[in-house]
Amino acid sequence: MNQDQVKEILLQIEESELEFSVTFTGKASKKVNGLYKSDTHEILLHNKNFSVDNELLYTAIHEYTHHRLCELDGTRSGRVHTQRFWSYFHRLLQKAEEKGLYKIAMEESPELLELTDTIRTTIMAEDGKLMKELGRLLSKARVLCKQAGVRYEDYIDRVLCLPRASAATIEKIHAFDVKPELGYEAMKVVANIANPDKRAAAEELFLQKHSPAFVRDSVKNKPQDEDPRRKLENEKRRIERTIISLQARLSELEDTLAKMPVTPFIFCFFFLLRLLSPLAADNTGNGQMQIPAIPDIPEVTIGGGITRPSAPPVIQPPTFLQQKRTPSSAAGAKGKQTGNAASGNSGKSDVKKSTALNGLNAKTLAALSQNSGNLTLLNNLLGTDAGLGGNAGLGNVTGLQTDTGGAVLTKILTELEKLQAQTAQAAQKENTQTGQAVQKATASTGNTVVGTNGNNAAGTSGSTITDTVNAAGTAANTGAGNAADAHAALAQGAAAELIRLRINGKEIKDDLVYTFCSASAANGSFLYGADRRFTANGAELNETAYFLCQKTEAQQYEITMDLRQEPLNANSFLYKLYQLSPVSVEQTSDIIFWHYKASDLEVELIFRINLRETGE
């Protein structure tokens, strides 16, 4: 986007009859992003400060607001970022959004949308409810202070240590029954409006997501249009009074200086000038300083032989060398992890790619495990009686060794996906054969009322995954935060249950719609899966996380994570956790607890182990 395009966009937002210009400085500034020169009507933008056009356009609209107010109100000195400025600025931003010229692109970050929803619904609304309740208690305290003979103002100042203005506003919030979903700061603005109609209008504007400056300017008393001549005459009188006041002050300063004695420094200065004056006289001794004459500039005529300088050589544009990038590894490969809980660093690692969500999720995994043959295969994949040194059932995977890069978990999930595909094909084939048999029997008997029995037969013989999912609910579903179901699942053979999964203060466990935990392997290892569903920007997002908890020592586990998503979302909380995999954690009693904290990420993960199943 160049400067001409920026000017065109500004004029599309709102026309201006006062000519202006937009100039890119080609510089970066740490102090300001842009300037407006009211004398030349020039908008200066430090375009090197911006990485995207949307940020540049925000600053351009800011400076254009100064231009429009200069056009409407005239050039004024003093404070420029007034309430009128911010209100007009937000009006222009709203116009730009309505015309599709500017936007707050939060939909590009599902994590930001999720965080915004948490701030509005959890923090701001709860804060508003608390402050409204505080207003009710302060009103009650006012009555009790009067009954006890205690001065209420002293009680506020020295007992509660609250500013009086804040206490009065909080009481108004309760008295006027302001809606707490606005948040405390917006509730203060509404409560300080005396007129009930304007107060209701301000409350409605806040609910429509308008800024505080816009709301204040919208509900304030608008002054009646003043006669232009009278307005100029009033300004003229103000300037005249200011001139008279400054002249009076100037006379006072002159009188004061005239009465003050001459300082020795000034006396010595003039004395030195008197002594040095003969040195500046000419040799004639007349005592007058001679100023040399300015030499005449010779006249240059046409054809006088003056050689004009040749034109400078044409500057060639610079050539930019393109940096060669090495091709990345195969899709889905995981980079080597550099951060862990022991080091306490920020968990920076090579970029990992999560796999797209497919049919193998926690729910289907629970259904597969209901088959005894499938359960045997899963236990073999996790580990055999040989313990840490034995073969784990996968050709090239020896035992449950340190799972650097997630090789063991990847092979386990690959085998389970193959098993799922084989089971689905077998079910489809059996349903087809049963249907053909039913049709053949119907044709031979001529009875057309055999559909019910035929359907029951087909449904019974082909119930592999779908029907087993319904039967697996009590044995495998420990999700949705239901403690009773969780303990029931532990009693029926699950190796562990998820107690807490909190990332950056959000409890991810609340979003889990289905969870699965395998039985404990001979060496104490287990596989845990969880299906998560959450909403961001009106869209429902799904992801499945797998945790392979491998027991490496007596009280030591290594947790490797795999993530399947639909659609891919590198901003989700589980993706940030997935980038830290694998991690080493310790077992205390029946608890596996892991806490990680960095500048941009904090994780708490707690599993409770079923000691009866692990044999401990």
C-alpha positions as CSV (number, residue, x, y, z in Angstrom):
1,M,0.0,0.0,0.0
2,N,1.5,3.4,-1.1
3,Q,0.7,6.9,0.1
4,D,-1.7,7.6,-2.8
5,Q,-3.7,4.5,-1.9
6,V,-3.9,5.6,1.7
7,K,-5.2,9.0,0.8
8,E,-7.8,7.4,-1.5
9,I,-9.0,5.1,1.4
10,L,-9.2,8.1,3.8
11,L,-11.4,10.0,1.4
12,Q,-13.6,6.9,1.0
13,I,-14.1,6.8,4.7
14,E,-15.1,10.5,4.8
15,E,-14.8,13.3,2.4
16,S,-12.8,16.4,3.2
17,E,-13.1,19.8,1.4
18,L,-9.7,20.9,2.9
19,E,-6.9,19.7,0.7
20,F,-4.3,17.5,2.5
21,S,-1.4,15.2,1.6
22,V,-0.1,11.8,2.8
23,T,3.6,11.3,3.0
24,F,5.6,8.1,3.8
25,T,8.8,9.1,5.6
26,G,10.5,5.8,4.9
27,K,11.8,5.8,8.5
28,A,11.1,4.1,11.8
29,S,10.5,6.0,14.9
30,K,10.4,4.8,18.5
31,K,8.4,7.9,19.7
32,V,5.4,8.2,17.3
33,N,3.9,6.3,14.4
34,G,2.7,9.4,12.6
35,L,2.3,13.2,12.7
36,Y,-0.2,15.8,11.4
37,K,1.1,19.3,10.5
38,S,-1.9,21.6,10.8
39,D,-0.1,24.5,9.0
40,T,0.6,22.5,5.8
41,H,-2.2,20.0,6.3
42,E,0.3,17.1,5.8
43,I,-0.1,13.6,7.2
44,L,3.3,12.0,7.9
45,L,3.5,8.3,8.4
46,H,6.6,6.4,9.6
47,N,5.8,3.4,7.4
48,K,8.9,1.5,8.7
49,N,7.0,1.1,12.0
50,F,4.4,-1.2,10.5
51,S,4.5,-4.8,9.4
52,V,1.0,-5.0,7.9
53,D,-1.2,-2.6,6.1
54,N,-3.9,-2.8,8.7
55,E,-1.7,-1.2,11.4
56,L,-0.6,1.5,8.9
57,L,-4.2,2.3,8.1
58,Y,-5.1,2.6,11.8
59,T,-2.4,5.3,12.3
60,A,-3.5,7.0,9.0
61,I,-7.1,7.3,10.3
62,H,-5.8,8.7,13.6
63,E,-3.9,11.5,11.8
64,Y,-6.8,12.0,9.4
65,T,-9.0,12.7,12.5
66,H,-6.7,15.6,13.4
67,H,-7.2,16.9,9.9
68,R,-11.0,16.7,10.0
69,L,-11.2,18.4,13.3
70,C,-8.8,21.1,12.1
71,E,-11.2,21.5,9.1
72,L,-14.3,21.6,11.3
73,D,-13.1,23.5,14.4
74,G,-10.1,25.5,13.1
75,T,-6.5,25.2,14.3
76,R,-6.3,25.1,18.1
77,S,-3.4,25.0,20.5
78,G,-3.2,23.1,23.7
79,R,-4.4,19.5,24.3
80,V,-5.3,17.8,21.0
81,H,-6.3,14.3,22.2
82,T,-9.5,15.4,23.8
83,Q,-12.7,13.4,24.3
84,R,-14.1,14.9,21.1
85,F,-11.0,13.7,19.2
86,W,-11.3,10.1,20.5
87,S,-15.0,10.0,19.8
88,Y,-14.6,11.3,16.2
89,F,-11.6,8.9,15.7
90,H,-13.7,5.9,16.8
91,R,-16.6,7.0,14.5
92,L,-14.2,7.0,11.5
93,L,-12.9,3.5,12.5
94,Q,-16.5,2.3,12.6
95,K,-17.2,3.8,9.2
96,A,-14.0,2.1,7.8
97,E,-15.1,-1.2,9.2
98,E,-18.6,-0.9,7.8
99,K,-17.1,-0.2,4.3
100,G,-14.7,-3.1,4.6
101,L,-11.6,-0.8,4.5
102,Y,-10.3,-1.7,8.0
103,K,-10.9,-4.5,10.4
104,I,-9.8,-6.0,13.7
105,A,-8.6,-9.3,12.4
106,M,-9.1,-11.4,15.5
107,E,-10.6,-14.3,13.5
108,E,-7.0,-15.1,12.4
109,S,-6.1,-16.1,16.0
110,P,-8.6,-18.6,17.5
111,E,-6.6,-18.4,20.8
112,L,-7.1,-14.6,20.9
113,L,-10.9,-15.1,20.3
114,E,-11.0,-17.7,23.1
115,L,-9.1,-15.4,25.4
116,T,-11.3,-12.5,24.6
117,D,-14.4,-14.5,25.4
118,T,-12.8,-15.5,28.7
119,I,-12.1,-11.9,29.6
120,R,-15.6,-10.7,28.8
121,T,-17.7,-13.5,30.2
122,T,-15.5,-14.6,33.1
123,I,-13.4,-11.7,34.3
124,M,-15.3,-8.5,33.4
125,A,-18.7,-9.8,34.1
126,E,-17.7,-11.3,37.5
127,D,-15.8,-8.1,38.4
128,G,-19.0,-6.2,37.6
129,K,-21.1,-8.5,39.9
130,L,-18.6,-8.1,42.7
131,M,-18.5,-4.3,42.5
132,K,-22.3,-4.2,42.3
133,E,-22.5,-6.3,45.5
134,L,-19.9,-4.0,47.1
135,G,-22.2,-1.0,46.3
136,R,-25.0,-2.8,48.1
137,L,-22.9,-3.4,51.2
138,L,-21.6,0.3,51.2
139,S,-25.2,1.5,51.2
140,K,-25.9,-0.7,54.1
141,A,-22.8,0.5,55.9
142,R,-23.9,4.1,55.4
143,V,-27.1,3.4,57.4
144,L,-25.3,1.4,60.1
145,C,-22.7,4.2,60.5
146,K,-25.4,6.8,61.1
147,Q,-27.1,4.5,63.7
148,A,-23.7,4.0,65.5
149,G,-22.8,7.7,65.4
150,V,-19.9,7.1,63.1
151,R,-19.1,9.6,60.4
152,Y,-19.5,7.7,57.1
153,E,-16.7,9.7,55.3
154,D,-14.2,8.8,58.1
155,Y,-15.3,5.2,57.8
156,I,-14.6,5.3,54.1
157,D,-11.3,7.2,54.4
158,R,-9.6,5.4,57.3
159,V,-11.3,2.1,57.8
160,L,-12.0,0.9,54.2
161,C,-9.2,3.1,52.7
162,L,-11.3,3.8,49.6
163,P,-11.4,7.1,47.7
164,R,-14.6,8.9,48.4
165,A,-15.4,9.4,44.7
166,S,-15.0,5.7,44.0
167,A,-17.2,4.7,46.9
168,A,-19.9,7.1,45.8
169,T,-19.8,5.7,42.2
170,I,-19.9,2.1,43.5
171,E,-23.0,3.0,45.5
172,K,-24.6,4.5,42.4
173,I,-23.9,1.3,40.4
174,H,-26.0,-0.6,42.9
175,A,-28.7,2.0,43.2
176,F,-29.1,2.4,39.4
177,D,-29.0,-1.4,38.9
178,V,-26.4,-1.1,36.2
179,K,-25.9,-4.4,34.2
180,P,-22.7,-6.2,35.4
181,E,-21.9,-7.7,32.0
182,L,-20.6,-4.2,31.0
183,G,-17.6,-4.6,33.3
184,Y,-16.7,-2.3,36.2
185,E,-15.1,0.6,34.1
186,A,-18.1,0.9,31.8
187,M,-20.4,0.6,34.8
188,K,-18.7,3.6,36.3
189,V,-19.4,5.7,33.2
190,V,-23.1,4.7,33.2
191,A,-23.5,5.3,36.9
192,N,-22.2,8.9,36.7
193,I,-24.9,9.9,34.2
194,A,-27.8,11.5,36.2
195,N,-30.4,11.5,33.5
196,P,-32.2,8.1,33.4
197,D,-32.9,8.2,29.7
198,K,-29.3,9.0,28.9
199,R,-28.1,6.4,31.3
200,A,-30.1,3.8,29.6
201,A,-28.8,5.0,26.2
202,A,-25.2,4.8,27.4
203,E,-25.8,1.3,28.7
204,E,-27.1,0.2,25.3
205,L,-24.2,1.7,23.5
206,F,-21.7,-0.2,25.7
207,L,-23.6,-3.4,25.0
208,Q,-23.1,-2.6,21.3
209,K,-19.3,-2.6,21.9
210,H,-18.7,1.2,21.5
211,S,-15.8,2.8,23.2
212,P,-16.1,4.9,26.4
213,A,-15.2,8.1,24.6
214,F,-17.8,7.5,22.0
215,V,-20.4,6.8,24.6
216,R,-19.6,9.9,26.7
217,D,-19.6,12.2,23.6
218,S,-22.9,10.6,22.4
219,V,-24.9,11.2,25.6
220,K,-23.5,14.6,26.6
221,N,-25.5,17.8,26.2
222,K,-24.9,19.1,22.7
223,P,-24.5,22.9,22.7
224,Q,-26.8,24.9,20.4
225,D,-25.3,26.2,17.2
226,E,-23.8,29.6,17.9
227,D,-24.0,32.5,15.5
228,P,-20.6,32.6,13.6
229,R,-20.2,36.3,14.0
230,R,-20.9,36.2,17.7
231,K,-18.4,33.3,18.0
232,L,-15.7,35.3,16.3
233,E,-16.4,38.4,18.3
234,N,-16.1,36.5,21.6
235,E,-12.8,35.0,20.5
236,K,-11.6,38.5,19.5
237,R,-12.4,39.8,23.0
238,R,-10.6,36.9,24.6
239,I,-7.5,37.6,22.6
240,E,-7.6,41.4,23.4
241,R,-7.8,40.6,27.1
242,T,-4.9,38.3,26.8
243,I,-2.8,41.0,25.0
244,I,-3.6,43.6,27.7
245,S,-2.6,41.2,30.4
246,L,0.7,40.4,28.7
247,Q,1.5,44.1,28.2
248,A,0.8,44.8,31.8
249,R,3.2,42.0,32.8
250,L,5.8,43.3,30.4
251,S,5.7,46.8,32.0
252,E,6.1,45.3,35.4
253,L,9.2,43.3,34.3
254,E,10.8,46.5,32.7
255,D,10.2,48.6,35.9
256,T,11.7,45.8,38.0
257,L,14.8,45.5,35.8
258,A,15.3,49.3,35.8
259,K,15.4,49.4,39.6
260,M,17.8,46.5,40.0
261,P,21.5,47.5,40.4
262,V,24.0,46.6,37.6
263,T,25.9,43.4,38.5
264,P,29.8,43.5,38.6
265,F,29.9,41.0,35.7
266,I,28.0,43.4,33.3
267,F,30.3,46.3,34.5
268,C,33.4,44.3,33.7
269,F,32.0,43.3,30.3
270,F,31.5,46.9,29.2
271,F,34.9,47.9,30.6
272,L,36.6,45.2,28.5
273,L,34.8,46.4,25.4
274,R,36.1,49.9,26.1
275,L,39.7,48.6,26.4
276,L,39.5,46.5,23.3
277,S,37.9,49.1,21.0
278,P,41.3,50.8,20.0
279,L,42.6,47.5,18.7
280,A,39.8,47.4,16.2
281,A,40.6,50.9,14.8
282,D,42.4,51.3,11.4
283,N,46.0,52.6,11.0
284,T,45.0,56.2,10.4
285,G,44.1,56.5,14.1
286,N,40.7,58.0,13.6
287,G,39.3,55.5,16.1
288,Q,36.6,54.2,13.6
289,M,36.3,50.5,12.9
290,Q,36.7,49.8,9.2
291,I,34.5,47.2,7.6
292,P,36.1,45.8,4.5
293,A,34.2,46.3,1.3
294,I,32.4,43.3,-0.3
295,P,34.4,42.3,-3.4
296,D,32.5,42.7,-6.7
297,I,31.3,39.5,-8.3
298,P,32.6,39.4,-11.9
299,E,29.9,39.2,-14.5
300,V,29.7,36.0,-16.4
301,T,28.6,36.4,-20.0
302,I,27.2,33.7,-22.3
303,G,30.0,31.9,-24.0
304,G,32.5,32.9,-21.4
305,G,34.1,29.5,-21.4
306,I,32.5,28.3,-18.2
307,T,32.3,24.5,-18.3
308,R,29.1,23.2,-17.0
309,P,29.4,20.0,-14.9
310,S,28.4,16.8,-16.6
311,A,25.2,15.0,-15.6
312,P,25.7,12.5,-12.7
313,P,25.7,8.9,-13.8
314,V,22.5,7.0,-13.5
315,I,22.2,5.2,-10.2
316,Q,21.6,1.5,-10.8
317,P,18.9,-0.2,-8.6
318,P,20.4,-2.5,-6.0
319,T,20.2,-6.2,-6.5
320,F,18.9,-8.3,-3.7
321,L,20.3,-11.8,-3.1
322,Q,17.6,-14.3,-2.3
323,Q,18.4,-16.3,0.8
324,K,18.4,-20.1,0.1
325,R,16.2,-22.0,2.4
326,T,16.8,-25.7,3.1
327,P,13.8,-27.8,2.5
328,S,11.9,-28.8,5.7
329,S,11.6,-32.4,6.8
330,A,8.7,-34.6,5.8
331,A,5.2,-33.4,6.7
332,G,4.2,-34.4,10.2
333,A,7.8,-34.9,11.4
334,K,8.5,-33.5,14.8
335,G,11.5,-31.2,15.6
336,K,13.9,-32.1,18.4
337,Q,12.6,-30.6,21.6
338,T,14.9,-28.3,23.5
339,G,12.7,-27.2,26.4
340,N,11.6,-29.3,29.4
341,A,10.3,-28.9,32.9
342,A,13.7,-29.2,34.5
343,S,15.4,-26.5,32.4
344,G,12.5,-24.0,33.0
345,N,13.1,-22.3,29.6
346,S,10.4,-21.0,27.3
347,G,10.1,-24.3,25.5
348,K,11.4,-23.0,22.2
349,S,11.7,-25.9,19.7
350,D,11.5,-26.6,16.0
351,V,8.1,-26.1,14.6
352,K,6.0,-29.3,15.0
353,K,3.1,-30.1,12.7
354,S,0.0,-31.6,14.2
355,T,-1.9,-34.3,12.2
356,A,-5.3,-33.6,10.8
357,L,-8.2,-35.3,12.7
358,N,-9.3,-38.6,11.3
359,G,-11.5,-41.5,12.5
360,L,-9.2,-42.6,15.3
361,N,-10.2,-40.4,18.3
362,A,-10.7,-41.2,21.9
363,K,-14.3,-42.5,21.4
364,T,-13.4,-44.9,18.6
365,L,-10.3,-46.0,20.5
366,A,-12.5,-46.9,23.5
367,A,-14.8,-48.9,21.1
368,L,-11.9,-50.8,19.7
369,S,-10.6,-51.7,23.1
370,Q,-13.9,-53.5,24.0
371,N,-12.9,-56.4,21.8
372,S,-10.7,-58.8,23.7
373,G,-8.4,-59.4,20.7
374,N,-7.9,-55.7,20.2
375,L,-7.3,-55.1,23.9
376,T,-4.6,-57.8,23.8
377,L,-3.0,-56.0,20.8
378,L,-3.1,-52.6,22.6
379,N,-1.4,-54.2,25.7
380,N,1.3,-55.7,23.5
381,L,1.9,-52.3,21.9
382,L,2.3,-50.7,25.3
383,G,4.7,-53.3,26.8
384,T,5.1,-57.0,27.8
385,D,6.0,-58.8,30.9
386,A,9.7,-58.4,29.9
387,G,9.5,-54.9,31.3
388,L,11.8,-52.1,30.2
389,G,14.1,-54.4,28.3
390,G,11.6,-56.6,26.5
391,N,10.1,-56.3,23.0
392,A,7.0,-54.2,23.1
393,G,5.2,-55.8,20.2
394,L,6.3,-53.4,17.5
395,G,9.0,-54.7,15.2
396,N,11.8,-52.2,15.7
397,V,10.7,-50.7,19.0
398,T,12.6,-52.2,21.9
399,G,10.7,-51.9,25.2
400,L,9.4,-48.6,26.2
401,Q,12.6,-46.7,26.0
402,T,13.0,-42.9,26.0
403,D,10.5,-41.8,23.3
404,T,12.6,-38.9,21.8
405,G,10.7,-37.5,18.9
406,G,7.5,-39.5,19.7
407,A,8.5,-42.7,17.7
408,V,6.8,-45.1,20.0
409,L,3.5,-43.2,20.2
410,T,3.5,-42.6,16.5
411,K,3.9,-46.4,15.8
412,I,1.2,-47.3,18.3
413,L,-1.3,-44.9,16.7
414,T,-0.4,-46.2,13.3
415,E,-1.1,-49.8,14.3
416,L,-4.4,-48.7,15.9
417,E,-5.4,-46.9,12.7
418,K,-4.7,-50.0,10.7
419,L,-6.8,-52.0,13.2
420,Q,-9.6,-49.5,12.9
421,A,-9.6,-49.7,9.1
422,Q,-9.6,-53.5,9.1
423,T,-12.5,-53.6,11.6
424,A,-14.5,-51.2,9.6
425,Q,-13.9,-53.2,6.4
426,A,-14.9,-56.4,8.1
427,A,-18.1,-54.9,9.5
428,Q,-19.0,-53.5,6.0
429,K,-18.4,-56.9,4.4
430,E,-20.5,-58.8,7.1
431,N,-23.4,-56.3,6.7
432,T,-23.3,-56.8,2.9
433,Q,-23.4,-60.6,3.2
434,T,-26.2,-60.5,5.8
435,G,-28.2,-58.2,3.6
436,Q,-27.8,-60.5,0.6
437,A,-28.9,-63.5,2.7
438,V,-32.0,-61.7,3.8
439,Q,-32.9,-60.7,0.3
440,K,-32.4,-64.3,-0.9
441,A,-34.6,-65.7,1.9
442,T,-37.3,-63.1,1.1
443,A,-37.3,-64.1,-2.6
444,S,-37.6,-67.8,-1.8
445,T,-40.5,-67.4,0.6
446,G,-42.2,-64.6,-1.1
447,N,-42.7,-62.9,2.3
448,T,-42.2,-59.2,2.1
449,V,-42.5,-58.6,5.9
450,V,-39.1,-59.9,6.8
451,G,-37.4,-56.5,7.0
452,T,-37.5,-56.3,10.8
453,N,-35.8,-59.6,11.4
454,G,-33.3,-59.0,8.6
455,N,-32.4,-55.6,10.0
456,N,-31.9,-57.0,13.5
457,A,-29.7,-59.7,12.1
458,A,-27.6,-57.4,10.1
459,G,-27.3,-54.9,13.0
460,T,-26.3,-57.7,15.4
461,S,-23.7,-59.3,13.2
462,G,-22.2,-56.0,12.0
463,S,-22.0,-54.2,15.4
464,T,-18.3,-53.7,15.6
465,I,-17.5,-50.0,16.1
466,T,-20.8,-48.1,16.3
467,D,-22.6,-50.4,18.7
468,T,-19.5,-51.0,20.8
469,V,-19.1,-47.2,21.3
470,N,-22.4,-47.1,23.1
471,A,-21.4,-50.1,25.2
472,A,-18.0,-48.6,26.0
473,G,-19.4,-45.4,27.6
474,T,-19.2,-46.4,31.2
475,A,-15.9,-48.2,30.9
476,A,-14.0,-45.6,29.0
477,N,-15.6,-42.2,29.4
478,T,-14.0,-40.3,32.3
479,G,-14.4,-36.9,30.6
480,A,-16.5,-33.8,31.1
481,G,-15.3,-33.3,34.7
482,N,-17.7,-36.0,36.1
483,A,-15.9,-37.3,39.2
484,A,-18.4,-40.2,39.8
485,D,-17.9,-41.5,36.2
486,A,-14.1,-41.1,36.5
487,H,-13.9,-43.3,39.6
488,A,-16.2,-45.8,38.0
489,A,-13.9,-46.0,35.1
490,L,-10.9,-46.6,37.4
491,A,-12.8,-49.4,39.1
492,Q,-13.4,-51.1,35.7
493,G,-9.7,-51.3,34.7
494,A,-8.5,-47.9,33.5
495,A,-4.9,-47.3,34.5
496,A,-5.4,-43.6,35.5
497,E,-7.7,-40.6,35.3
498,L,-7.0,-37.0,34.4
499,I,-7.4,-34.7,37.4
500,R,-6.2,-31.4,35.9
501,L,-5.1,-30.0,32.6
502,R,-4.7,-26.3,33.1
503,I,-2.9,-24.2,30.4
504,N,-2.4,-20.4,30.9
505,G,-5.1,-20.4,33.6
506,K,-7.8,-22.2,31.5
507,E,-9.0,-25.6,32.6
508,I,-8.9,-27.7,29.3
509,K,-10.5,-30.6,31.1
510,D,-13.8,-28.7,31.0
511,D,-13.8,-28.8,27.2
512,L,-13.3,-32.6,27.0
513,V,-16.3,-34.4,25.5
514,Y,-14.8,-37.9,25.7
515,T,-11.8,-39.5,27.2
516,F,-10.2,-43.0,27.1
517,C,-7.5,-44.6,29.3
518,S,-6.1,-48.0,28.6
519,A,-5.4,-50.6,31.2
520,S,-1.9,-50.5,32.8
521,A,0.8,-52.5,31.0
522,A,3.1,-54.9,32.8
523,N,5.6,-52.1,33.4
524,G,3.0,-49.5,34.5
525,S,2.8,-47.6,31.2
526,F,-0.6,-46.5,29.8
527,L,-2.2,-44.7,26.9
528,Y,-4.6,-41.8,27.5
529,G,-6.8,-40.1,24.8
530,A,-9.1,-37.1,25.0
531,D,-11.5,-35.5,22.5
532,R,-11.8,-31.7,23.0
533,R,-14.5,-29.5,21.4
534,F,-14.6,-25.8,21.8
535,T,-16.1,-22.8,20.1
536,A,-14.1,-19.8,18.7
537,N,-15.6,-17.0,16.6
538,G,-18.9,-18.9,16.2
539,A,-17.1,-22.0,14.8
540,E,-16.9,-25.3,16.5
541,L,-13.4,-26.7,16.6
542,N,-12.3,-30.3,17.4
543,E,-9.0,-31.9,18.4
544,T,-7.8,-35.1,20.0
545,A,-4.8,-35.4,22.2
546,Y,-3.0,-38.7,23.0
547,F,-0.7,-39.0,26.1
548,L,1.7,-42.0,26.2
549,C,2.8,-42.2,29.8
550,Q,5.8,-44.5,29.8
551,K,7.2,-45.7,33.1
552,T,11.0,-45.4,32.8
553,E,12.0,-45.9,36.5
554,A,10.4,-46.8,39.8
555,Q,8.9,-43.3,40.4
556,Q,9.5,-41.7,37.0
557,Y,7.4,-41.3,33.9
558,E,8.0,-39.9,30.5
559,I,4.9,-38.4,28.8
560,T,4.9,-38.2,25.0
561,M,2.0,-36.3,23.3
562,D,0.4,-36.5,19.9
563,L,-2.3,-34.2,18.6
564,R,-4.9,-34.5,15.8
565,Q,-6.9,-31.4,14.8
566,E,-9.7,-30.4,12.4
567,P,-8.9,-27.9,11.2
568,L,-5.2,-27.4,11.9
569,N,-4.8,-24.8,14.6
570,A,-1.3,-23.8,15.8
571,N,-2.7,-21.3,18.2
572,S,-4.6,-23.7,20.4
573,F,-3.6,-24.4,24.0
574,L,-3.1,-28.1,23.3
575,Y,-0.8,-27.3,20.4
576,K,1.5,-25.3,22.6
577,L,1.6,-28.2,25.1
578,Y,2.3,-30.6,22.2
579,Q,5.4,-28.6,21.2
580,L,6.9,-29.4,24.6
581,S,6.6,-33.2,24.2
582,P,8.2,-35.3,25.5
583,V,8.6,-34.4,29.2
584,S,9.9,-36.3,32.2
585,V,7.7,-36.2,35.4
586,E,7.9,-37.8,38.8
587,Q,5.3,-39.9,40.6
588,T,4.3,-39.1,44.2
589,S,2.1,-41.7,45.8
590,D,-0.7,-42.2,43.2
591,I,-0.3,-38.8,41.6
592,I,1.7,-37.9,38.4
593,F,2.2,-34.1,38.6
594,W,3.9,-31.9,36.1
595,H,4.2,-28.1,36.3
596,Y,5.8,-26.0,33.6
597,K,6.1,-22.2,33.6
598,A,7.7,-19.9,31.1
599,S,7.2,-16.2,30.0
600,D,4.4,-17.2,27.5
601,L,3.1,-20.5,28.8
602,E,2.1,-22.2,32.1
603,V,0.9,-25.8,32.3
604,E,-0.4,-27.9,35.1
605,L,-1.0,-31.7,34.3
606,I,-2.1,-34.2,37.0
607,F,-2.9,-37.9,36.5
608,R,-4.2,-40.1,39.3
609,I,-2.9,-43.7,38.9
610,N,-5.0,-46.7,39.8
611,L,-2.5,-48.5,42.0
612,R,-4.5,-51.7,42.0
613,E,-4.1,-52.0,38.2
614,T,-0.4,-51.1,38.2
615,G,0.3,-53.6,41.0
616,E,2.0,-51.0,43.3
